[in-house]
Amino acid sequence: MDVATDSTLPGVRGLFQQRLSGDDALLRLAERRFREAGMPAEVYAENPDQLDYLLGYVPEHNTLPVVHLNRSADLLRQSGRDLVESFASRFAGRVAGLVVHDKPAMADRMPDVVDALRAVATPTPGRGARPMIYLEYAAGLPVDLFATLGERLADVELASLCIDIGHVGIRHARSVTLHSSSGVDWSNLSLTDPRLAEVAEQVQAATESARAVVLQLIRRIGAIGKPVHFHLHDGHPLVPRLADHFSFFTRFPVSFAVNGAYALPPLFGPDGLAAVLDEAVRSCTPLDPSFSLEIHQVDGRLPLGAASELFSHWRDLTNAERMNYWLCVLADNHLLASNFLARYSQRRVLI
């Protein structure tokens, strides 16, 4: 049944960080661009002192920041739990959530993972609004196992999952077997390999099938009834090393025509992003899902315009213009996602 509502979804966060070498003028540039876009932030931080410093540059917003901890933080170790606790206690009421990566070892230690999250994600009376702790899909665990872990966290009040749609999509696509006379597979194939034309249809079928897997995972985790955080970015399984964290407008050039274009489409693209956001809003009701654009595979330069005043003490503006370009790409993706969500906030679908 369709139910109209005037509910307003939280803002789509963007990745707030100093990406390039330089001084704090780069952070002041990020502050300006985030404020212009009306974009809330997700911040990478190694330790609480660094977070405190970075939050001094993040513009105020109705949507509180989320903090992405270093990937070395391991909830299965006491040192990792102590680090999470130090963030959660110090920044209660100032940040909405903490994102911690999962680990391959968690596949065989599910009870220990639940116990670890229970230890750091239990409200403390009189200590303010502690942030949610989100365990992110990052280590390539079986998707079904990751969802099962989320179900086991149902009674841990401040613990939930972070669905990284790029990580889930890449893992699934690369699990699909390619069949060819030349013996190519994901491990020895690239976008520039002349053998790609032979298996291009299979590659794209595998890539396109990732969307359905992501949507199914969203439905299953949304049914748990917990707040869910999403990392939003695009990619392609044939990109070496870091295959995701791209803009949703990215296409991947090849040496042959594919549907009239010499490029392969990404995992999601704008239409796939719309499908993900739609499913997240539907499946996570009545709680609002939380979104962050974790895009950092961007290379280009953009003149600073009026923001050049921030760099009057710089002789070489290369990194400033590279940072400005990245921020522009981030803002464009923020506008894309925000426009999709604006439609859903006007008419939420409750089942």
HELIX and SHEET records of a PDB file:
HELIX    1   1 ALA A   25  ALA A   37  1                                  13    
HELIX    2   2 PRO A   48  LEU A   55  1                                   8    
HELIX    3   3 GLN A   78  ARG A   90  1                                  13    
HELIX    4   4 PRO A  104  ASP A  108  5                                   5    
HELIX    5   5 MET A  110  VAL A  120  1                                  11    
HELIX    6   6 VAL A  143  ARG A  152  1                                  10    
HELIX    7   7 ILE A  165  SER A  175  1                                  11    
HELIX    8   8 TRP A  186  ASN A  188  5                                   3    
HELIX    9   9 LEU A  196  GLY A  222  1                                  27    
HELIX   10  10 GLY A  269  SER A  283  1                                  15    
HELIX   11  11 GLY A  305  PHE A  311  5                                   7    
HELIX   12  12 THR A  318  GLN A  346  1                                  29    
SHEET    1   A 9 ARG A  13  PHE A  16  0                                        
SHEET    2   A 9 ALA A  41  ALA A  45  1                                        
SHEET    3   A 9 VAL A  66  LEU A  69  1                                        
SHEET    4   A 9 GLY A  97  HIS A 101  1                                        
SHEET    5   A 9 MET A 132  GLU A 136  1                                        
SHEET    6   A 9 ALA A 159  ASP A 164  1                                        
SHEET    7   A 9 HIS A 229  LEU A 232  1                                        
SHEET    8   A 9 SER A 290  LEU A 293  1                                        
SHEET    9   A 9 ARG A  13  PHE A  16  1                                        
SHEET    1   B 2 PHE A 252  VAL A 258  0                                        
SHEET    2   B 2 ALA A 261  LEU A 264 -1                                        
END                                                                             
